[in-house]
Structure formats: C-alpha cells, structure tokens
Amino acid sequence: MLNLNERAQAQFEKPISELSNAEIYKVLLDLVQEKTNAMPANQGKRKLYYISAEFLIGKLLSNNLLNLGLYDEVAAELKANGTSLAEVEEAEAEPSLGNGGLGRLAACFLDSIATLGLNGDGVGLNYHFGLFRQYFENNEQSYEPDEWLDHPTWLNKSDISYQVPFGKFTLNSTLYEINVPGYNQGTINKLRLFDLDSVNPEIIEEGSIDFDKTDIKENLTLFLYPDDSDRNGNLLRIYQQYFMVSNAAQLAIQEAIERGSNIHDLADYVVIQINDTHPTFVIPELIRLLTTVHGIDFDEAVEITQNVVAFTNHTILAEALEKWPLSDIHEVVPEIAEIIVALDERVDAAFPGNAAVAIIDKRDTVHMASIAIHYGFSINGVAALHTEILKNNELNHFYEIYPEKFSNKTNGITFRRWLMASNPELSQFIDDRIGTRWHEDADLTDLLAFENDEEALLDLLRIKENNKEALADHLHRTRGIVIDRHSIIDVQIKRIHEYKRQQMLALYIIYKYHQIKAGHIPATPITIIFGGKAAPAYTIAKDIIHLILALSELIENDLDVAPYLKVVFVDNYNVSEAEYLIPAANISEQISLASKEASGTGNMKFMLNGALTIMTWDGANVEIAEHVGEENIYPFGKSSEEIVDLYANNAYDPQYYYKQERIKPLVDFIISDELAAYGIPERLHRLYKDITNKDYFMALIDLEEFIDVKEKVYSEYEDRLDWTRRSLINIANAGFFSADRTIEEYNKDIWHLEN
Ligand code: CBF
C-alpha cells in the first residue's frame, strides 16, 4: 500500500483530495525518485554510452509508474480521491530535450535497454529551452523559449564534473542525471545530461529566441540546434558538440577504469553508439584523451577508439550529414582539428585518390560521417530499405571498402509508453483477449483469432471512439478547438519538411474542399490534423505551415464546407500531444517521397494503436506493409528505385505534373484571391513558385494517386466493422516493431553487453 494520503500530509499537511494537480505531481515525483534512487544500476563489464544530441523523453510520471509496477495502485488511489493520473500529469512539464524522430528513438531505446537489464546510459546535453515553443500568430509559426526547468523535474544533480578544454578557455561541466527504470526489472540505467552552471537565460532577447551566439559560457546549453545560418552559429554548434562528447568520453573512461580497465583494454569495457553525426567528435576526443592524458601512443589510441565507437545513420538528407569547415573546428578546439588532419592523412594513405571517402575535402571541409565510418567499427541504417540505399547509393564508396561494417537495425518503439501508458483501454482489451505475456515479448499475433469476432471488434471500435472523445476534450480544453468527435480522424504529425510532403496533403485538402463545394458531401465528416515544427531557417517549411493554417481558416469560415471538413494544426506538437493523437487516429499519413524517410517511427505507433496507414514505399513503411499484408494498408506512389533514378538523371519536371487537368486548379488555388483573404501573399506566392518550378521533393509526382487512394480510404471507412477488423490485424502484427527487438539486435550484433 503506497498510502499517498500519508505522503500528502507529510509534504503539504493536506490530504490528496485537497491538493492541486501540481502538488499531487510533486508527491508522486518524490515517491518515484525515492524508489529509483534506491535501485541498483544495471551491471556488466562492458557498458554502453548512447550519445545523442536529442532525447525526446516526454513526460515521465506514467511511464515510470508503469515500469515500477505502481501504475494501477496509484491510479486507483487517485481515483478514490477524486482525480486521475491524466489530470495530475497536466502539471508535469515536458522536458525540452529533443525534437524529432531521432530524439524519440533515443528515448525508446533507453527504455528498452533498461528493460532488457543491459548496462547502458544515454549521454547528452541539458538544454534549458529545447528547440523552441511553437505558437501561431497571423497563420504563421512563431517562437518562444520552451522553458521546463523552472518546474519540478526528474533531474538529480550529481557531483560529477569535467574540464572541457576549448582552444581559448576551459569550462567545467555539471552533470545532471535522470533515472531510467526498466519495466519490471528492479534495476536502473541513467540519462546523463551535461550542463554549465554559467548558462544565463537572461541573454535571450525579450519576446524571441535570439541571443548573443558568441557568449559561449552563457549560451552553451540554452537551445537544441541553435540557428547555424551564420559562422557564429556554426561555431556554437561545434562548441556544443565538443562539450557533449568530451564529457561523455571522460565519463566513459573514468567509469571503465573504476570497473577495472587498464585503458589498453578499453573496448572490453566501453562501447559508444553515436546517434547520427552530431556526436562524431567523440572519435578525435577519445584519441586526444588516450594520448595526452593516458599516455597511449597515437596508433594504439586510434585502434582502441576504432573498437569502441559505432555509428547509426538516420537520414540520407545532405543537411543532416554534417560538414564543418576545418578552420571552424580549429578555432573551437585546435587539438581536435589537428587529430582530424592526422586521421585524414591515414585515410589518404590507405585509399589514395578515393576522394569520395576522404575526411577533409578539397575545400578543407570536414565530413563527419566519413570520420565515423573510417574510425568506428560499425555503421547501421534504421530500416531495411534505408540500409540498402546507404549501401548501394549514398555510402556506396564506403560499403565497397568496408562491407563488413554495414548492417541494418530496423527502428522500434517502446510498447510501454505507446500502448500501455498512452492507450490503457486498448492495453486492457489485449490483456483480456490474449493475456499479458505480450508485456514481455511484444507478440500480439494471438489477437488474430478475434479477426471475425464481432463482439471483440465492437469493443475495439468503442475504444477508438472513446479515444476520439478524449482527444476532442483535450483540444477543447487546451486550445478551444472544437472537432466533431464522430468524424474520421486523419493525422500527419512529424517535423515539417518538404520530403515528408505535408504540402501534398494540403493540396488534397484543396481538392476535397472543392469537391464538397460542388456538392459531393462525405458520408462521415473528416478531421485532418497536422502537428510539427519547421526549423526557423527553413522558409519553405514555414510557408507550408502557413498554407495549412490559411486553408484551415478558409474552411472554418465556409458554412458549406465546415460541417464536413475540418483542418487542425496542433501548435507545439510534442510527445504529450502525440499521446492523445495517436490512440485517437483512424488514419496514419506516411506519405514521404520514397527513398527519403529513413525509417519513421510514428508509422509504427499508429499501427500499434489501430490506425490504418496511407503509405508510400519508403522507410519502415515497407516493412509495415510486409507485416500487415497489402490488403490491410493503403500503399501508393512511385517506388524508391524510380525516385532515385529520377534524381540521378535529373529527370523530374514539375511543370509536366502541374499541367495535368486534376492538378493545376489545386496548385493555382494557393495563389487564389479566395485564399489570399487568409494568407500572406509573399508566403503563398513563394510556395506556389517553388512547387511549380522546383518541387525538389516531388510533391506533384504522386498527387493524383494520392487523391485516389484517399477517396478509397474514406469510402472504405464506411464499413466500420471491416475497418475495425483491419485495425485489429494491424495491432496484431505490430510486434516486430517493438524497440526491445531492435535493442536485442543492436546488442547481439554490435554492443555485446552481458545481462
Ligand atoms: O531513426 C529515427 C528517425 O530519425 C529521423 O527522424 C532523423 O532525424 N534523421 C529520420 O528522419 C526518421 O526517418 C527516423 O525514423
């Protein structure tokens, strides 16, 4: 018995029933902290350090209670006191430590690593304001700092600190830690976040997210991915990255020595997984520490490092395969620049004349992925198709010289957060039908026995309806947005990027708007929901947000259409919003341009929660289709081979598609007078011009097929029982996409940790 009332009395001199949500949250936070602080860490000679610029961990209360086995008891006690966990969680601030899929993947991985009892911590930075808090003004994206540290948090301040020697000054770090309990494990790992005591939020200019980029001591951990459109921004990113990895490397070496390493055998004690290229400086930093602090000669230091570091690539987009001018690295940390030059010389000697695998190119630009591949022992992609593209196209020159280093690790999601905590009714439905073994092994295939069980299907349908109610209440309570609770909920939530093709869905909305105006009324009203942030320097992405917001307002104000079609853009989309949206969704939009989405993990979350997917042949969509069967999913569009060929031959012409009879009026509508009443002409014209003349990510190429598939989907939704049957088949086949499976594969093939 937890006796929350006794705790409440001791802390606030009041019973639970008289406490505010914030006070109850504090009581529960302290309870969980007390328990996890007392739990032993996972053990093992070899330890994993998962270094990532982002950890999009979301709120932790429910997840931690669940993993500790306290969820049901706490929920019951709260209920008996007239409240609920959902209400209490409203008082928890979501940590601003990540933004995209890579950050959320890292968070799922921490949960799975701990659940499998493996000895592995996450290492990153303790950003004070994350990327930014998004809000909309005049149908445009605006920004404010996403403050979270002024609320009670899960951070424990440790007494661990390291000196980080930049070229012009040395900074002392402070390490904060968040406990990561595994599900039913009785042990913990940690998320270790480095920070600087001197960071000063006061330097942020009032009403913006701008600050003096040169004031490193005061700005270093203010924001995730600070604007790098100028040189000072570049330098700040390098300062951040080096600060992160220098701390991580010092921590890993110190702990290895404590576990018995004599440094020469470091690889028996430490494995470092780097999440995309942001932590790549850990390679030269390890070499620096091994040579200058631990007295190891350069050749051996390189060899040790090579046996310690493994690299995951999360995208083929050039913008994320980082490159830095050597001179910038030199300015921030000259010693690291010198080591990179030495590493480059070795590559040159080993592969003379092979410019494609060089670390430093002719313009003295350093290619971070090249460092990671040459001087790491493993490189993996994050879905089968993505890994094939890496091997055969993007990184083919490397694959030719190091085929043995390449492998695929298809991403996964933790079912603890994305089903058990965020969709408790569905979770109970599954327990009632197939028992609870899936909590451990994620195998849901026994559900297939209920494919034709009408009672089960009606139950499943009712759960979806309840989740739609909960979403409607949430949107109303938090934003005053009213949606039709019985409408089809059709969702595209992810970063805003041209390759993800939110603009293609916007063009479909224009199509549907005109259809309804022409009297083709949908049998069931449709609610299309977007969520996601655009990088502040990414103009076209911000124009796409603007188009969607303008369309939303236009439709809202059109009495002929508004009862049947609603477009919602959820501001400041984050994990907490996803936890409402995903359980409520009927349709999952996974419509990226084939070959461009490395994997996607939202696609897996929707599938697990019973949405049906509209998909292109991209990323992990391909594997989802294999698992559910093509009759239970809606594929469309060009194949990845066709798209890769079009790029290779420079053969895509947007004008050809623009001129098609069904497409032209949709694109022209972007610059129509009707829409201008809600839009900013400069933004809409720029987007129109871009789509008609450039359309680099080919929104028009699949548009006609997309319209047809969407019409088919909406019409098939009308057979609710059959729809729900296919929804059940999706849930039943989601087991492969458990992050536990992914982590088992990483461990078997790359990390080799014991448990
Ligand atoms: O692998 C995790 C995710 O990473 C990204 O979000 C990324 O930031 N590179 C990719 O875009 C996703 O496809 C991928 O699922």
Boltz pocket constraint, residues with backbone or C-beta under 6 A from the ligand:
constraints:
  - pocket:
      binder: B
      contacts: [[A, 100], [A, 101], [A, 102], [A, 103], [A, 105], [A, 313], [A, 314], [A, 315], [A, 320], [A, 382], [A, 411], [A, 596], [A, 597], [A, 598], [A, 599], [A, 600], [A, 601], [A, 619]]
      max_distance: 6.0
